């Protein structure tokens, strides 16, 4: 009875609290909008009063207003005028207000250094605060002020903070060094270097992450500093912040190139017959002669490449890019393929909706696929253009496709390309598709004639913008007309039978015959003859081209005449071609267009005065082939420096994938000396409180399961998973864990059979056995729990909740 | 090195700016500069004339990056200097990350302009945390760190929920009183970077959302009245919303339904002990988190038949019908499913083929009179692209687009499953057979994923007792399956 009354009373009490809460909400924060409206009504005078108030709430309102003014870009109130009022609030109790003052300072301190220096003392006081966040933000605020007279103070502070027990603060030191270096650069370099080296020795991945970003930005040349850290960094690679992983990978790639010996490739096919032939990894990707090969790496290189494996699951595209580049620079195509990064590149590309990212990824794929198309051939269909694709993305996809064409997929690709060409409104896309189609044509004669026919029929049926038409004509010219005489003759029939073709199409075809004259002269004079009667009915562009065709034919005719070595001069009046030319020139002299009249006079003067050499130079100049088509053609892959920019690649992508040279003269002694012997880490974690959480040891549950495997080959493969999962598992294993479990053997003896299996499986592990064994007992224990009864030691914790509200749920533990 | 960051709406009017130094330009100045140097940076996706740019140099060593957030319909601009020899991915990803961070911080599905304006102070502080010396601030980009430094201000609904809950608990456990739940010690150092250690929630909950987006292109074969897939991808995303106290670990078993997920990308907290995402193991980050992204390649999977429809909706059409061959018919088949009551926002975009008409007209005229005036011909061609007229329609309404030969068949917001909508239309004043160029489909449905993937079970383990206060309540509040369409097109 008493109990129930008590309950009612407490319910009432809480009801009261609700009402109070609700009232408080209603008055102060009912909607942020009303607060904003209030904030906007603060006049400049009021703002000054608020900032100088003794009431912390009013100060906060004032600061919020200041920040809003800065963020909204309003120019009605000059925020700088409140400098003194704002800065003195650095001593506020409220950390948010302090933070806002710091933001203000970071932007305006340079404008008024003297006033800004007033705040320094207060900031310095908070540098020894108990809370690590506070120390960190003080450090950040101090280094954010770009006042030269303050730099010595900052430097002094950094020297102290570099040994701070909190990783957050030490990480902040790296960024402060970066700021100092950017401001002062050379002058402080000598003082900053030891600080950075101290940070590089840190055991905490967070600190290493910041330090690496700094290292990459400021001292990327001093790769020798990484000697002692190389192995540790490889070990903690997947624990680093994903925003530092890419910098780390880039640095380690340069490191490997400089300090590690070049891998050796061994021919695997001949290994049975005595001494296998071995070569060093070639300078260019995919230049290994052997169909099947093994690679012998320096153990440290293997370590590095292995550390990249878990990153294939990274969500950060930069990491995927950097890792791919690492494999591109350091490994063979086979290793690259096996690592799964080509797939990760495609997946990231397909998944992302960030056009900037997609474009960089596609450019990388374009470079890689041009060097080794087999990396991406399985994903060919992923490069088909989707309706929502941005034009540049679509063009990059088509260029990649042109690298992937082979006998098996050419049919599908050609179908797609035809669809894009005939339906797309975007001329850039159509031109790229046409060039890609030309590459398809180079695959075989059958496809060549098919594509040429298609182009010709397509050309006559649709009206096209000039740029597109130019590309068509170019493509047809590229497709070796000599072999497809029939198609060319068909083209001339088109010219005759259809008078309604657009002017630019007719002009294009006529120009094409002028070019064909170089390879197949015989058919051309007849075409010219047929064109002359209708000269005056043609459009201006076509008339222009007919004139040009006539001039070209004459020039060829003169050349062939002179080659026969006749003593006589070429007689213009008596040769057929000469007469044809004269007829065209005569017609052109009465043309309505200045341009055509001028050209006619120009050509005539060349021929009449006998300057045939100049005419040859002018009219028979070789034309460059369409860029994309020629650079992908198999014949032109000799040069190491392909002109990527003309393919539409950004300079920095290109620079990023430039092959770094291997260092050929690594001293032999270095192997015995072992310059990469790990240096002692600075571990600050012993200052921390250690905790032991059962839940984290459970990370190894499934390892227990997978390692019990009947098949030996399977065992090997599962071991690979184990090693990959072993690295992150370390993350949660704290210092005390080993000691904690060191007195566990009593339990182990209970089920020795299982234990043996695990040990043998981990014994097969070459390198990571030490790390996996350490946590083996734990995993094994947990797996037993999970499998037999789901938690005998933790009844209440066993929160195996399953959903019944949806269809796919089932009971978890019986 | 970043110099300034700006958030604008899709029309490029400034909403928020974060200037890193005293010399950073105001957005108005920058905008003027962009307008003169590279106006296409400002153009939007639907502009046809110049493709929109996402990166350009405004001056020597000054580059500007743009990211358009589709969820929030906001543009993020970043002015940066000192580009090194790396691809620009990092900056773009960072802008995307900022967008996601804001969403996570405010715990919203969409960020409105008002929300940003009302929270200038908070957003400025978030930016201050995320950017350090003009670089992404490594180590403090996790949303739990941000939340710890800048505590979230709960809004009215959350306040009421919280209080109601406190009341409930007070009633159940009278002796403890209302204020007994205050945390006794605050341990500042966390054991994993993505989770704070001293979390306490009045009600422990975990939600799972699986969202799949379909990108498929079909080629229609009219002779066989069937469609064949040209290319297909399903992009899936597993999101977890966790509000759990203490340091729990979660095991998640996913039924992959025979699909192979190639190289999925995982949040850093996730471990895949079996090398496949069918079972995951993680310490959940606090609040919303994108746990897993996967891609199902429908081209490579031999189990997927090229003719089988993906998702619930399949479309077949016929054209060139009627006496004058100027009619077409579109059949939609929405399959029945017990777990899906209806399809939302179904829309079909129909595009007719303009070139066929032109071509055939040319054919005929070439035969008739060769010397016809080209101008007259021009006029004729323009007349051809008539409006689409609906003859019969079972569901929804039809909208003609401003572009000739295009239209949209818009359904009601909810269309029941199992229905077979049909539309028959014709082109007004068409003299020639009408052909459909392509039909684009877009819809959303909840309750079933096109890949058939589902959550099998979820286990939460925790050293502390999670359900001490509400024993009868479930921790796991259920899973939500959402299917959306990205590029869904049927071509002739």
Interface residues (C-beta under 8 A of the other chain):
Chain A: X3 X6 X7 X10 X11 X13 X14 X15 X17 X18 X21 X22 X25 X29 X30 X31 X32 X33 X35 X36 X63 X64 X67 X68 X70 X71 X72 X73 X75 X95 X96 X99 X100 X102 X103 X106 X107 X108 X109 X110 X111 X131 X132 X133 X137 X140 X143 X144 X146 X166 X168 X171 X172 X175 X176 X178 X179 X182 X206 X209 X210 X213 X217 X241 X242 X243 X244 X246 X250 X312 X313 X314 X315 X316 X317 X318 X321 X340 X343 X344 X347 X348 X350 X351 X353 X354 X355 X356 X357 X359 X360 X361 X363 X364 X378 X379 X381 X382 X384 X386 X387 X388 X390 X391 X392 X412 X416 X419 X422 X423 X425 X426 X428 X461 X462 X463 X498 X499 X500 X650 X652 X653 X655 X656 X688 X689 X691 X693 X694 X695 X696 X698 X699 X701 X702 X703 X705 X706 X721 X725 X728 X729 X731 X732 X734 X791 X794 X796 X797 X798 X799 X800 X801 X802 X803 X805 X806 X807 X808 X809 X810 X811 X812 X813
Chain B: X1 X14 X16 X17 X18 X19 X20 X21 X22 X24 X26 X27 X28 X45 X48 X51 X52 X54 X55 X65 X66 X67 X68 X70 X83 X84 X85 X86 X87 X88 X89 X90 X91 X92 X93 X94 X95 X96 X114 X115 X117 X118 X119 X120 X121 X123 X124 X125 X128 X132 X133 X135 X136 X137 X138 X139 X140 X141 X148 X149 X150 X153 X155 X156 X159 X160 X163 X164 X166 X167 X170 X171 X174 X177 X178 X187 X188 X189 X191 X192 X193 X215 X217 X230 X231 X233 X235 X247 X248 X249 X251 X255 X262 X263 X264 X265 X266 X267 X268 X271 X272 X273 X274 X275 X279 X281 X283 X290 X293 X295 X297 X299 X300 X338 X339 X355 X358 X359 X362 X365 X366 X370 X371 X437 X438 X440 X454 X455 X456 X457 X458 X459 X460 X461 X462 X463 X464 X465 X466 X467 X468 X474 X475 X476 X477 X478 X479 X481 X486 X487 X489 X491
